[in-house]
């Protein structure tokens, strides 16, 4: 099984300093078998560290 990793940093656009305590969510689409439509779901959620860094680990690799 392939495992993905998505990481980054949230910074203030005025002073370019990292912002801590920001919620970061990664969303994706999932087929709902009841409604027979694609629905947007939250795959992972994290809060940035004091310097603005975040890391989403253990992501399934799929699609484009």
ChimeraX attribute file (.defattr): number of C-alpha atoms within 10 A of each C-alpha:
attribute: neighborCount
match mode: 1-to-1
recipient: residues
	/A:1	5
	/A:2	8
	/A:3	10
	/A:4	12
	/A:5	11
	/A:6	11
	/A:7	9
	/A:8	12
	/A:9	15
	/A:10	20
	/A:11	15
	/A:12	10
	/A:13	8
	/A:14	6
	/A:15	7
	/A:16	9
	/A:17	13
	/A:18	17
	/A:19	16
	/A:20	17
	/A:21	14
	/A:22	16
	/A:23	11
	/A:24	16
	/A:25	14
	/A:26	13
	/A:27	12
	/A:28	12
	/A:29	12
	/A:30	13
	/A:31	12
	/A:32	11
	/A:33	8
	/A:34	6
	/A:35	8
	/A:36	8
	/A:37	11
	/A:38	12
	/A:39	11
	/A:40	12
	/A:41	13
	/A:42	11
	/A:43	14
	/A:44	15
	/A:45	13
	/A:46	14
	/A:47	16
	/A:48	19
	/A:49	16
	/A:50	12
	/A:51	14
	/A:52	18
	/A:53	18
	/A:54	21
	/A:55	16
	/A:56	18
	/A:57	12
	/A:58	11
	/A:59	14
	/A:60	12
	/A:61	11
	/A:62	8
	/A:63	4
	/A:64	3
